[in-house]
Structure formats: structure tokens, C-alpha cells
Amino acid sequence: MGGMTGSLQLRIVALVVGCLAVLAMIVVGCSSVTQGKPTVKAGDGPVYRASVSASLAESAESSSSQESKRQASMTMQAVHTACEALSSSSVDAITAVNDYAADVQAKQQPAIDALNHSADTVAQSISDPLSQELKDAMNAWVDAARGVATAIAGNYGPDEFNSAVSKLNDVKTHALDLCDAAYR
């Protein structure tokens, strides 16, 4: 057993000496001094600044492009919502007015209701992303639809009624033309 103890001790001593040697090499390697002065080359400063400026400009352009796309998407959604509200509700309103003209007594209230419903639907669909021209056209429809509803409810004479219906048709045509143009 005495031989194993000496061999084990020798191994431990060799391991400790090896670790100390590695540690000494690390300390010597990390303590060397590099010669030179901590300065920037004269031509590197402008190149760096130009690189940073180009990077910032590219980032701003990308951000601006994304914002433009977002705004265009919001506008197109607003146009779609308003134009769909006008298109679908005006069909029912015009049909109800035509039915009223054929049977004044029986169809008076359904025509008034359809016109007011269309006016309410279109008014609720108007939002800020719409162009001012399209907002004005939608508001003109709302006013004209309510005007015909008032003419029907007030039993206006044929001239006043026909004038209100003519205005309604003209306003609808103009608004739908603007909708078509907005989709292109």
C-alpha cells in the first residue's frame, strides 16, 4: 500500500504544478501592453457619421412608408364601410319610395322607415379617414333621405315630393361615383 500512496502523492503534486503553470501563463499573457495611441484615424470619423446618418435616414423612410401604408389601409377601410352602407341601404330606401308611389296609403310608413334607416346607417358610417368630398356627399345623402321622408310624412304635393326625390337620386349618383373613384 505504501507504493500507491507515493504514486498518488506524485500525481497530486504534478496536478498542482500543472495548474500553477497554466495560471502563470494566463497572467503573463493578459498583462502584455499594446503599443500605440488611442486615436481615431482622420478619415474614419466622417465615414462613421455618414454611416449613422444613412442608417437613420433609411429607418425614418421605412417608418414613414409603413405609416403611409397604415393610413392608406385605414382610409380604404373607411371608404369601403361608408360606400357599402350607402350602396346597400339606398337600394332598400329607393325601393320603398317606389312602392310608396304605387300605393300611397299602405306604403307610407315603410318608405319613411327605410329612408330614415338609410340616413342613420350612412351617418354612422362617416369617419375621419374619408376625404372631405366623400364626407360631404354622404352627408348630402343623409339630408336628402330625411328630406324625402319628411315630404312623405307631410303629404307634400307632387312638385315638392318629386323635387325631393330628384335631389335624392342626384345625391346618390354623385356619392356612388365618388365611391367608384375611391376604389380605383
C-alpha positions as CSV (number, residue, x, y, z in Angstrom):
1,M,0.0,0.0,0.0
2,G,3.0,2.2,0.6
3,G,3.7,2.3,-3.2
4,M,0.2,3.5,-4.1
5,T,0.4,6.3,-1.6
6,G,3.6,7.7,-3.2
7,S,2.2,7.4,-6.7
8,L,-1.0,9.3,-5.6
9,Q,1.1,12.0,-3.9
10,L,3.2,12.4,-7.1
11,R,0.1,12.7,-9.2
12,I,-1.4,15.4,-6.9
13,V,1.9,17.3,-6.9
14,A,2.1,17.1,-10.7
15,L,-1.5,18.3,-11.0
16,V,-0.9,21.3,-8.7
17,V,2.3,22.2,-10.5
18,G,0.5,21.9,-13.9
19,C,-2.4,24.2,-12.7
20,L,0.1,26.7,-11.4
21,A,1.9,26.7,-14.7
22,V,-1.3,27.3,-16.6
23,L,-2.3,30.1,-14.3
24,A,1.1,31.7,-14.7
25,M,0.8,31.6,-18.5
26,I,-2.7,33.3,-18.3
27,V,-1.4,36.1,-16.0
28,V,1.7,36.7,-18.3
29,G,-0.5,36.6,-21.4
30,C,-3.1,39.0,-20.1
31,S,-0.6,41.5,-18.8
32,S,1.2,42.4,-22.0
33,V,0.8,46.0,-23.1
34,T,0.0,47.0,-26.7
35,Q,1.8,49.9,-28.1
36,G,0.0,52.9,-29.8
37,K,-2.2,55.8,-29.1
38,P,-6.0,55.7,-28.7
39,T,-6.9,57.9,-31.6
40,V,-9.3,57.6,-34.5
41,K,-8.0,57.8,-38.0
42,A,-8.9,61.1,-39.5
43,G,-10.9,59.6,-42.4
44,D,-12.9,57.2,-40.1
45,G,-15.0,59.9,-38.3
46,P,-16.8,61.2,-41.4
47,V,-17.3,57.6,-42.7
48,Y,-18.8,56.6,-39.4
49,R,-21.1,59.7,-39.2
50,A,-22.2,59.1,-42.8
51,S,-23.0,55.5,-42.0
52,V,-25.1,56.5,-38.9
53,S,-26.9,59.2,-41.0
54,A,-27.7,56.8,-43.8
55,S,-28.9,54.3,-41.2
56,L,-31.2,56.9,-39.6
57,A,-32.5,58.1,-42.9
58,E,-33.3,54.5,-44.0
59,S,-35.0,53.8,-40.7
60,A,-37.1,57.0,-41.0
61,E,-38.0,56.2,-44.6
62,S,-39.1,52.7,-43.6
63,S,-41.1,54.1,-40.7
64,S,-42.7,56.7,-42.9
65,S,-43.5,54.1,-45.6
66,Q,-45.2,51.8,-43.0
67,E,-47.2,54.7,-41.6
68,S,-48.3,55.7,-45.1
69,K,-49.4,52.1,-45.8
70,R,-51.3,52.0,-42.5
71,Q,-53.0,55.3,-43.2
72,A,-53.9,54.2,-46.8
73,S,-55.4,51.0,-45.3
74,M,-57.4,52.9,-42.8
75,T,-58.7,55.2,-45.5
76,M,-59.7,52.4,-47.8
77,Q,-61.5,50.6,-44.9
78,A,-63.4,53.8,-44.1
79,V,-64.3,54.3,-47.8
80,H,-65.4,50.6,-48.0
81,T,-67.6,51.0,-44.9
82,A,-69.3,54.2,-45.9
83,C,-69.8,53.2,-49.5
84,E,-71.2,49.8,-48.6
85,A,-73.6,51.5,-46.1
86,L,-74.8,53.8,-48.8
87,S,-75.0,51.2,-51.5
88,S,-76.9,48.6,-49.6
89,S,-79.3,50.9,-47.6
90,S,-80.1,53.2,-50.6
91,V,-81.4,50.2,-52.6
92,D,-84.0,49.5,-49.8
93,A,-84.9,53.2,-49.5
94,I,-85.4,53.8,-53.2
95,T,-87.4,50.6,-53.5
96,A,-89.6,51.7,-50.6
97,V,-90.1,55.1,-52.2
98,N,-91.1,53.5,-55.5
99,D,-93.5,51.2,-53.7
100,Y,-94.9,54.3,-51.9
101,A,-95.6,56.0,-55.2
102,A,-97.6,53.0,-56.3
103,D,-99.7,52.7,-53.1
104,V,-99.5,55.9,-51.1
105,Q,-101.7,54.8,-48.1
106,A,-100.3,51.4,-47.5
107,K,-96.6,52.1,-48.2
108,Q,-96.2,55.5,-46.5
109,Q,-94.7,54.3,-43.2
110,P,-92.4,51.6,-44.7
111,A,-91.0,54.3,-47.1
112,I,-90.4,56.7,-44.2
113,D,-88.7,54.0,-42.1
114,A,-86.5,52.8,-45.0
115,L,-85.4,56.4,-45.7
116,N,-84.6,57.2,-42.1
117,H,-82.9,53.8,-41.6
118,S,-80.7,54.5,-44.7
119,A,-79.9,58.0,-43.4
120,D,-79.0,56.6,-39.9
121,T,-76.8,53.9,-41.4
122,V,-74.9,56.2,-43.7
123,A,-74.5,58.8,-41.0
124,Q,-72.9,56.2,-38.7
125,S,-70.5,55.1,-41.4
126,I,-68.9,58.5,-41.9
127,S,-65.5,58.7,-40.3
128,D,-62.4,60.9,-40.3
129,P,-60.3,59.0,-42.8
130,L,-62.8,59.8,-45.5
131,S,-62.0,62.7,-47.8
132,Q,-63.9,65.8,-47.2
133,E,-65.6,65.5,-50.6
134,L,-66.8,62.0,-49.7
135,K,-68.0,63.1,-46.3
136,D,-69.9,65.9,-47.9
137,A,-71.5,63.5,-50.4
138,M,-72.5,61.1,-47.6
139,N,-74.0,63.9,-45.5
140,A,-75.9,65.1,-48.6
141,W,-77.4,61.7,-48.9
142,V,-78.4,61.7,-45.2
143,D,-80.1,65.1,-45.7
144,A,-81.8,64.1,-48.9
145,A,-83.1,60.9,-47.5
146,R,-84.5,62.7,-44.5
147,G,-85.9,65.3,-46.8
148,V,-87.9,62.7,-48.8
149,A,-89.1,61.1,-45.5
150,T,-90.3,64.5,-44.4
151,A,-92.1,65.0,-47.8
152,I,-93.8,61.7,-47.5
153,A,-94.8,62.2,-43.8
154,G,-96.0,65.7,-44.5
155,N,-98.0,64.6,-47.6
156,Y,-96.3,67.3,-49.7
157,G,-97.7,68.0,-53.1
158,P,-96.4,66.2,-56.3
159,D,-93.9,69.1,-57.2
160,E,-92.3,69.2,-53.8
161,F,-92.2,65.4,-53.5
162,N,-90.7,64.9,-57.0
163,S,-88.1,67.7,-56.3
164,A,-87.1,65.9,-53.1
165,V,-86.8,62.5,-54.9
166,S,-84.9,64.1,-57.8
167,K,-82.4,65.6,-55.3
168,L,-82.1,62.2,-53.6
169,N,-81.3,60.4,-56.9
170,D,-78.8,63.1,-57.8
171,V,-77.1,62.9,-54.5
172,K,-76.9,59.1,-54.6
173,T,-75.4,59.1,-58.1
174,H,-72.8,61.7,-57.1
175,A,-71.8,59.8,-53.9
176,L,-71.6,56.4,-55.6
177,D,-69.5,58.0,-58.4
178,L,-67.1,59.2,-55.7
179,C,-67.1,55.7,-54.1
180,D,-66.2,54.2,-57.5
181,A,-63.4,56.7,-57.9
182,A,-62.1,55.9,-54.4
183,Y,-61.8,52.2,-55.2
184,R,-59.6,52.8,-58.2
